Amino acid sequence: MILPPHRAVVAIVAAAVVAVAAPDAADARVRTTCAPRTKVLSTPGGLVVGFLARGAQVLVLKHTRNDYWTEVRAVHSLVGWIHSQDLC
Amino acid sequence: MLLPSTSSSQDDDTRLVERLRAGDELAFEAIVARHRPRLLAFARRILRDRPDTAEDVVQEALMRAHLALRRDDREILLRPWLFKLTRNCALDEISRVRADTVPLDAPAAAGALIDRDGPAQLHERRANVRGMLEGIAVLPEEQRHALLRREVDGASHADIASELGITGAASRSLVSRARENLTKRNEALDARCDDVQGDLLRAYRTGRRASAHVYRHLAGCKQCRAYRGQLRAMREALHALHPGGMLLLGAVASKLGLAGKGTIAGLLTKTPATIGAVAALSVAAVGSTFVIGAGEPSPATIHSPVLPGGMVAKGTPLPPQTAVVVGAGAVPASVRLTCPASHRVADLLPPDTAGVTAVYDASTHPGISQTATIALSGTRGRHIGVAILCRVPGPDGSLTPTSTARAAAALPLVVACAERDYLRAAPEGDVLGSVSSGEPLHVLDRRPGWRRVKTQFGRTGWLPASDLCGG
């Protein structure tokens, strides 16, 4: 498909914006744990499913309403909840 | 020449000490003249059966005092310090001369040889005296001084208080504590070694400090000290072979049947072969697992919503329908821990080493799986001890204690079907938490397309009805 010149320019600019913005957006969700030992729970108040060493990278998935808990995806695809204050 | 003053004021003593330290030897003669008579009486009371040695003892104490006073400029309360020196010299003299020998040239020898008591009674009496002196010798210094001055020298509490720079009430308290300590020491020494060794074993298994009673007994019992040494050697062998050794000790001991004091007492007499056996088992433990069942001491303090009361303290028995499975592995590794029959995987317990990441892998579903696979990451090659908590699920499939399950039993039961779902404050509302596939849920309320549920951990929230099975 051949786009008219003005649309092609718009598309190129849009692609460039997405290309630049996307890594930032992704980076914003990647966080590091600062607590010496971060406990990962199956759900807030639930079972312990993991312990992360300080400096472990996690991908933030969700926050609870009060932002006290953060759902993360960690190493070995572990998904669980951690105290938000354990993140740097 | 300075004549000895009849005044016993502290100021005079202080001036004499200052003059002696300035090189005036006459000042020391004044010190001797002032204090020697009372020191001599004091020494004679301690050395009741050998008054002839009291003069030597006082002479020795005064010589030590002279040297010490010339050696430095420390501030000193002369009178109590001299009494302390004399007392120490007298105790040295008592311990130097063996209590079970009587010099044949001593006047007491004849009496001893024709003592009305038999040799057994005589030996027992001497052993008692020796034990008491040893007990006095290990008392804290102030207690010892106060007790001896009170009991041996007959000093008033006011005198003792002035010597030690304390109040009369504090002096009474010191004497009282000294008597109490001596009594406790005697009781501890009389304790049966079996009991003490049982207490030691419990202390080592639970990682707690043994009681003061045990330590008092150890101070005077070679056999029990040797037993403690063997326990320490076993622990060190385990620890050297495997950093998780401390955690594993209880489990290893259980596997070896060391729960009973009689068993370990017999086993430990076979050292070092026994220690080798334990160490060998420890090696086997790296890559193997141990189960600590209900009723056995918990290897750590565990907090978990599935435990009655939310926790179990280290060393206390694990509650019914609960087990801890212990294993170990070297980083990077996956450790598989299997719960006993009918138990399900609950919490992962903290690894025994800091700086390690330990997580359940994707195949482990807490509350549903019987086997947990724990992925370890961190410094390569490190051996890590890991453990999981296991629980028998209730009739509703919940791992939480029966009381909670019973309270919710009247409610309709469903199971989460989606791989992972969010519990919400209201339909389409804010996220409160999550539920996993297979998790039992009690339905509290219904709305078109939504169900308000209560999780096994007591949280309530809304889930899409389409993500629920059963009920």
Interface residues (C-beta under 8 A of the other chain):
Chain A: P36 R37 V40 S42 T43 P44 G45 G46 L47 V48 V49 G50 F51 L52 A53 R54 A56 K62 H63 T64 R65 W69 E71 A74 V75 H76 S77 L78 V79 W81
Chain B: S304 P305 V306 A346 D347 L348 L349 P350 P351 A354 G355 V356 T357 A358 V359 Y360 D361 A362 T364 P366 G367 A375 S377 G378 L399 R420 Y422 L423 A425 D430 V431 L432 G433 S434 V435 S436 T455 F457 G458 R459
